[in-house]
Amino acid sequence: MEALGIKKPYVPPPLPKPEGPGRTWTVASVVAAAERGGNDGIAAGRDFSRGRRSFHAARCIVCHRFGDAGGATGPDLTQAAGRFGLQDLAEAIVEPSKAVSDQYRASTVLTADGRAVTGRIIGESAQTITVVTDPEQPTTFVEIARSDVEELVPAAESPMPGGLLDTLGESEVLDLLAYVLSRNNPRDQRFTPSSPAQRP
């Protein structure tokens, strides 16, 4: 819709830099860090504002709507808590290709001249196929003549890249998880005050 000019594309504000230190996060290490706090995986005392900052620093806001802001090339995450528990959310972020909704699955168009164009198909006609090739740039698309198409196959990888958490430190990751699971509610139990000494 954005690529075709029907909907004004989302332009994110300047994104903050991660605080770090980063590390290579796995599903197991994300879950283990969160479970140290109890309270269904994320302890009270997380910081809503820092969670929002981490959501921006990890570039989630570019493709995902949350509350009243965000892109639309990925699913709206405002109600993610109704669909994901901690384990599922960690898997969706760290291993995005493990399970991809058909609604957001990318395709690969193989052409007669040997090209392989991968992206999300956003338009089809009798003459052309329109493909968004960069999920962070929904107005960047390629039109391919149907006469040039040799094969159309589901892409093996999710349009969402892996490693998005790897620039974040542990506290940033936990604040981000609490933020996503809060349904955009700063009064969620995960944000009740606690001693700073209890925070990693």
Residue frames relative to the residue before (quaternion, step in Angstrom):
aa qw qx qy qz dx dy dz
M 1.0000 0.0000 0.0000 0.0000 0.00 0.00 0.00
E 0.6745 0.4742 -0.2967 0.4818 3.58 0.90 -0.95
A 0.6688 0.5230 -0.3070 0.4300 3.57 0.91 -0.92
L 0.7099 0.4472 -0.2582 0.4790 3.56 1.08 -0.69
G 0.5479 -0.6554 0.3771 0.3579 3.56 1.27 0.10
I 0.4528 0.6872 -0.4554 0.3396 3.60 1.26 0.19
K 0.7735 0.1708 -0.0806 0.6050 3.56 1.08 -0.76
K 0.5050 -0.6505 0.4692 0.3190 3.57 -0.93 0.86
P 0.4356 -0.7192 0.4641 0.2785 3.62 -0.70 0.99
Y 0.4929 -0.6479 0.4965 0.3014 3.53 -1.14 0.71
V 0.1182 -0.7671 0.6281 0.0551 3.55 -0.92 0.97
P 0.3001 -0.7834 0.5098 0.1905 3.61 -0.34 1.18
P 0.5317 -0.5864 0.4852 0.3716 3.56 -1.18 0.47
P 0.6790 -0.4274 0.3470 0.4856 3.61 -1.20 0.09
L 0.3424 -0.7754 0.5008 0.1753 3.57 -0.76 1.06
P 0.4542 -0.6856 0.4898 0.2892 3.59 -0.95 0.84
K 0.4847 -0.6329 0.5097 0.3237 3.54 -1.24 0.41
P 0.5443 -0.6013 0.4606 0.3606 3.62 -1.05 0.68
E 0.4610 -0.6758 0.5024 0.2799 3.54 -1.15 0.64
G 0.2296 -0.8084 0.5082 0.1884 3.59 1.10 -0.75
P 0.5450 0.0268 -0.7656 -0.3408 1.48 -2.37 -0.64
G 0.4745 -0.6883 0.4750 0.2747 3.55 -1.01 0.81
R 0.0475 -0.7595 0.6470 0.0483 3.52 -1.37 0.15
T 0.5382 -0.5776 0.4744 0.3893 3.58 -1.24 0.09
W 0.1700 -0.8124 0.5539 0.0653 3.55 -0.30 1.29
T 0.1413 -0.7412 0.6509 0.0836 3.53 -1.15 0.82
V 0.6647 -0.4631 0.3693 0.4553 3.57 -1.24 0.20
A 0.6653 0.5193 -0.3074 0.4395 3.58 0.90 -0.94
S 0.6968 0.4649 -0.2971 0.4583 3.61 0.89 -0.84
V 0.6064 0.5317 -0.3586 0.4701 3.61 1.09 -0.59
V 0.6818 0.4821 -0.2874 0.4691 3.58 0.84 -0.98
A 0.6520 0.5189 -0.3212 0.4499 3.60 0.94 -0.85
A 0.6456 0.5129 -0.3226 0.4649 3.59 0.97 -0.84
A 0.6824 0.4859 -0.2885 0.4637 3.57 0.94 -0.88
E 0.7011 0.4993 -0.2852 0.4217 3.59 0.88 -0.89
R 0.5038 0.6403 -0.4372 0.3809 3.58 1.19 -0.23
G 0.7106 0.4653 -0.2596 0.4596 3.56 1.18 -0.52
G 0.4124 -0.7041 0.4872 0.3111 3.60 1.21 -0.21
N 0.6696 0.5275 -0.3483 0.3901 3.61 -1.15 -0.69
D 0.6905 -0.4921 0.2320 0.4767 3.56 0.74 1.22
G 0.8005 -0.3376 0.1411 0.4746 3.52 0.99 0.84
I 0.7958 0.1397 -0.0878 0.5827 3.63 1.04 -0.57
A 0.3898 -0.7614 0.4704 0.2167 3.54 -0.52 1.18
A 0.5725 -0.5357 0.4867 0.3853 3.50 -1.30 0.41
G 0.6497 0.5185 -0.3757 0.4098 3.54 -1.19 0.48
R 0.4496 0.6541 -0.4793 0.3746 3.57 1.23 0.15
D 0.4279 -0.7188 0.5060 0.2104 3.54 -1.24 0.46
F 0.4098 -0.7406 0.4807 0.2292 3.60 -0.50 1.22
S 0.6805 0.4957 -0.2961 0.4511 3.60 0.84 -0.96
R 0.6703 0.4737 -0.2974 0.4877 3.57 0.99 -0.80
G 0.5921 0.5530 -0.3652 0.4585 3.58 1.15 -0.56
R 0.6485 0.4961 -0.3086 0.4879 3.54 0.99 -0.86
R 0.6379 0.5234 -0.3303 0.4582 3.59 0.97 -0.82
S 0.6650 0.4982 -0.3021 0.4672 3.60 0.95 -0.86
F 0.5992 0.5592 -0.3417 0.4599 3.59 1.11 -0.73
H 0.6735 0.4580 -0.2793 0.5085 3.56 1.08 -0.74
A 0.6692 0.5209 -0.3117 0.4286 3.61 0.86 -0.94
A 0.6946 0.4452 -0.2668 0.4982 3.60 1.10 -0.68
R 0.4888 -0.7088 0.3811 0.3368 3.58 1.38 0.13
C 0.3198 0.7605 -0.5069 0.2498 3.61 1.21 0.30
I 0.6387 0.5742 -0.3149 0.4039 3.57 1.01 -0.90
V 0.5799 0.6137 -0.3776 0.3801 3.60 1.12 -0.58
C 0.8103 0.2600 -0.1085 0.5138 3.59 0.97 -0.87
H 0.7616 0.3570 -0.1804 0.5099 3.59 1.19 -0.47
R 0.3574 -0.7021 0.5748 0.2213 3.54 -0.94 0.90
F 0.0599 0.7569 -0.6495 0.0403 3.56 -1.12 0.77
G 0.7897 0.0514 -0.0905 0.6046 3.55 -0.48 1.19
D 0.7742 -0.3412 0.2545 0.4684 3.56 -0.83 -0.97
A 0.7125 0.3875 -0.2617 0.5231 3.61 1.18 0.37
G 0.5590 0.6240 -0.4547 0.3022 3.52 -1.29 0.40
G 0.5987 -0.5812 0.4308 0.3436 3.52 -1.32 0.34
A 0.3820 -0.7380 0.5197 0.1983 3.54 -1.32 0.13
T 0.4559 0.6840 -0.4713 0.3195 3.61 1.14 0.31
G 0.7198 0.2811 -0.2107 0.5987 3.57 1.33 -0.23
P 0.6894 -0.4937 0.3207 0.4221 3.59 -1.23 0.19
D 0.5497 -0.5706 0.4980 0.3526 3.55 -1.27 0.54
L 0.2295 -0.8150 0.5232 0.0967 3.59 -0.75 1.05
T 0.3706 0.7614 -0.4802 0.2287 3.61 1.22 0.03
Q 0.7765 0.2818 -0.1544 0.5420 3.58 1.00 -0.79
A 0.2150 0.8201 -0.5074 0.1541 3.58 1.16 0.53
A 0.5997 0.5851 -0.3651 0.4060 3.59 1.07 -0.67
G 0.6404 0.5202 -0.3305 0.4583 3.59 1.15 -0.48
R 0.7346 0.3981 -0.2175 0.5045 3.58 1.24 -0.41
F 0.7964 0.2774 -0.1129 0.5254 3.56 1.10 -0.68
G 0.2483 -0.6716 0.6689 0.1998 3.50 -1.24 0.63
L 0.7604 -0.3773 0.2568 0.4621 3.56 -1.29 -0.03
Q 0.6688 0.5052 -0.3051 0.4522 3.60 0.83 -0.99
D 0.6817 0.4927 -0.2911 0.4558 3.59 0.86 -0.97
L 0.6499 0.5142 -0.3203 0.4590 3.58 0.99 -0.83
A 0.6380 0.5222 -0.3220 0.4654 3.57 0.98 -0.87
E 0.6608 0.4999 -0.3104 0.4660 3.60 0.95 -0.84
A 0.6526 0.5294 -0.3186 0.4386 3.59 0.94 -0.88
I 0.7010 0.4503 -0.2677 0.4839 3.59 1.06 -0.72
V 0.7522 0.4154 -0.2222 0.4607 3.58 0.79 -1.05
E 0.7921 0.1735 -0.0776 0.5801 3.60 1.04 -0.79
P 0.0553 -0.8730 0.4828 0.0411 3.60 0.64 1.08
S 0.6705 0.5028 -0.3111 0.4483 3.61 1.14 -0.44
K 0.4678 0.6992 -0.4396 0.3146 3.59 1.25 -0.14
A 0.7816 -0.0402 0.0413 0.6210 3.58 1.02 -0.80
V 0.0142 -0.8121 0.5815 -0.0467 3.57 -0.55 1.19
S 0.4482 -0.6799 0.5146 0.2685 3.56 -0.83 1.00
D 0.5469 -0.6163 0.4521 0.3416 3.58 -1.03 0.78
Q 0.6017 0.5894 -0.3511 0.4091 3.57 1.13 -0.66
Y 0.7902 0.2845 -0.1334 0.5261 3.58 1.11 -0.69
R 0.4111 0.7265 -0.4637 0.2970 3.58 1.26 0.11
A 0.3782 -0.7069 0.5527 0.2276 3.55 -1.06 0.80
S 0.2324 -0.7415 0.6112 0.1502 3.54 -1.32 0.34
T 0.2691 -0.7273 0.6018 0.1910 3.53 -1.27 0.39
V 0.1836 -0.7684 0.6083 0.0763 3.53 -0.80 1.11
L 0.1611 -0.7739 0.6085 0.0694 3.56 -0.68 1.14
T 0.1987 -0.8236 0.5265 0.0703 3.56 -0.68 1.11
A 0.6780 -0.5172 0.3536 0.3845 3.53 -1.29 0.41
D 0.7122 0.4332 -0.2668 0.4837 3.60 1.11 -0.58
G 0.6685 -0.5630 0.2840 0.3944 3.59 1.22 0.45
R 0.4972 0.6492 -0.4457 0.3643 3.60 1.20 0.12
A 0.1507 -0.7307 0.6536 0.1268 3.53 -1.31 0.46
V 0.0638 -0.8092 0.5839 -0.0148 3.58 -0.37 1.26
T 0.0732 -0.8195 0.5684 -0.0062 3.56 -0.51 1.22
G 0.3802 0.6972 -0.5468 0.2652 3.54 -0.97 0.91
R 0.6251 -0.5247 0.4186 0.3984 3.52 -1.32 -0.22
I 0.3576 -0.7277 0.5439 0.2161 3.57 -0.77 1.03
I 0.0660 -0.8293 0.5549 -0.0036 3.56 -0.63 1.14
G 0.8068 0.0877 -0.0710 0.5799 3.56 1.26 -0.01
E 0.0030 -0.7837 0.6210 -0.0105 3.54 -1.05 0.80
S 0.0060 -0.7596 0.6503 0.0058 3.53 -1.12 0.75
A 0.7020 -0.4307 0.3331 0.4591 3.54 -1.27 -0.06
Q 0.7434 0.4189 -0.2121 0.4763 3.58 1.15 -0.61
T 0.8388 0.1302 -0.0111 0.5286 3.61 0.95 -0.84
I 0.2280 -0.6895 0.6609 0.1890 3.49 -1.46 0.23
T 0.1880 -0.7890 0.5785 0.0868 3.59 -0.83 1.00
V 0.0701 -0.8206 0.5658 -0.0393 3.56 -0.70 1.18
V 0.2689 -0.7109 0.6262 0.1739 3.58 -0.94 0.95
T 0.2197 -0.8339 0.4990 0.0853 3.56 -0.51 1.19
D 0.7569 0.2503 -0.1619 0.5816 3.61 1.24 -0.29
P 0.3484 -0.7756 0.4808 0.2142 3.63 -0.35 1.17
E 0.6523 0.4968 -0.3226 0.4728 3.59 1.19 -0.38
Q 0.7350 0.2894 -0.1933 0.5819 3.59 1.29 -0.17
P 0.1028 -0.8635 0.4896 0.0642 3.62 0.43 1.19
T 0.6443 0.4946 -0.3448 0.4704 3.59 1.21 -0.17
T 0.5801 0.5376 -0.3824 0.4778 3.58 1.31 0.10
F 0.1960 0.7948 -0.5491 0.1684 3.57 -0.41 1.16
V 0.3165 -0.7186 0.5932 0.1778 3.51 -1.36 0.38
E 0.1939 -0.7494 0.6200 0.1282 3.56 -0.99 0.84
I 0.0968 -0.7986 0.5940 0.0123 3.54 -0.78 1.07
A 0.4340 -0.6895 0.5150 0.2664 3.56 -0.84 0.97
R 0.5229 -0.6507 0.4484 0.3195 3.58 -0.89 0.89
S 0.6124 0.5627 -0.3491 0.4319 3.57 1.09 -0.60
D 0.6762 0.4787 -0.2870 0.4809 3.59 1.25 -0.41
V 0.5788 0.6131 -0.3683 0.3916 3.60 1.26 -0.26
E 0.1995 -0.7770 0.5877 0.1049 3.53 -0.83 1.06
E 0.8002 -0.0696 0.0810 0.5901 3.57 1.04 -0.80
L 0.1371 -0.7596 0.6313 0.0758 3.53 -1.18 0.68
V 0.0567 0.8214 -0.5583 0.1015 3.58 -0.49 1.21
P 0.5643 -0.5738 0.4511 0.3857 3.60 -1.16 0.50
A 0.4609 -0.6706 0.5033 0.2908 3.60 -0.98 0.80
A 0.5095 -0.6669 0.4571 0.2945 3.55 -1.05 0.77
E 0.7636 0.3436 -0.1729 0.5186 3.57 1.09 -0.70
S 0.5413 -0.5891 0.4915 0.3442 3.54 -1.26 0.50
P 0.5457 -0.5899 0.4653 0.3710 3.60 -1.15 0.50
M 0.6217 0.5270 -0.3385 0.4702 3.58 1.20 -0.50
P 0.3707 -0.7456 0.5029 0.2321 3.60 -0.69 1.01
G 0.4685 -0.6297 0.5319 0.3179 3.53 -1.26 0.41
G 0.7343 0.4739 -0.2873 0.3921 3.56 -1.29 0.02
L 0.3800 0.7582 -0.4743 0.2362 3.60 1.21 0.19
L 0.6787 0.4790 -0.2998 0.4691 3.59 1.14 -0.51
D 0.5429 0.7062 -0.3737 0.2585 3.57 1.18 -0.49
T 0.6391 0.4987 -0.3398 0.4769 3.59 1.23 -0.19
L 0.6384 0.5588 -0.3092 0.4297 3.59 1.30 -0.26
G 0.4320 -0.6539 0.5546 0.2797 3.51 -1.27 0.55
E 0.7277 -0.4572 0.2880 0.4225 3.56 -1.28 0.29
S 0.6657 0.5010 -0.3153 0.4542 3.58 0.85 -0.89
E 0.6374 0.5222 -0.3263 0.4632 3.59 1.02 -0.77
V 0.6441 0.5197 -0.3221 0.4597 3.60 0.96 -0.84
L 0.6814 0.4853 -0.2958 0.4612 3.58 0.89 -0.91
D 0.6395 0.5035 -0.3297 0.4784 3.60 1.01 -0.72
L 0.6318 0.5282 -0.3300 0.4614 3.60 1.03 -0.77
L 0.6594 0.5040 -0.3124 0.4622 3.60 0.89 -0.91
A 0.6534 0.5067 -0.3122 0.4678 3.57 0.93 -0.90
Y 0.6340 0.5423 -0.3185 0.4500 3.57 1.01 -0.84
V 0.6873 0.4735 -0.2884 0.4693 3.59 0.82 -0.97
L 0.7121 0.4536 -0.2606 0.4682 3.60 0.97 -0.82
S 0.5865 0.6219 -0.3545 0.3790 3.60 1.26 -0.25
R 0.3288 -0.7402 0.5049 0.2984 3.59 1.27 -0.34
N 0.6314 -0.5768 0.3087 0.4163 3.56 1.09 0.83
N 0.4915 0.6447 -0.4272 0.4003 3.57 1.14 0.68
P 0.2872 -0.7920 0.5095 0.1750 3.63 -0.30 1.18
R 0.6565 0.4892 -0.3186 0.4776 3.60 1.26 -0.21
D 0.3183 0.7509 -0.5088 0.2756 3.59 1.26 0.25
Q 0.6219 -0.5903 0.3700 0.3575 3.58 -1.09 0.73
R 0.5921 0.5863 -0.3723 0.4088 3.58 1.13 -0.46
F 0.7170 0.4323 -0.2415 0.4906 3.58 1.23 -0.39
T 0.3705 0.7070 -0.5257 0.2940 3.62 1.11 0.33
P 0.5713 -0.6359 0.3877 0.3448 3.58 -0.97 0.82
S 0.0497 0.7588 -0.6494 0.0026 3.53 -1.20 0.60
S 0.6811 -0.4842 0.3406 0.4309 3.54 -1.23 0.21
P 0.5297 -0.6369 0.4484 0.3358 3.62 -0.91 0.85
A 0.5983 0.5893 -0.3595 0.4069 3.58 1.14 -0.59
Q 0.6422 0.5328 -0.3272 0.4434 3.59 1.19 -0.45
R 0.6339 0.5476 -0.3338 0.4323 3.57 1.22 -0.33
P 0.4916 -0.6678 0.4631 0.3129 3.58 -0.96 0.78
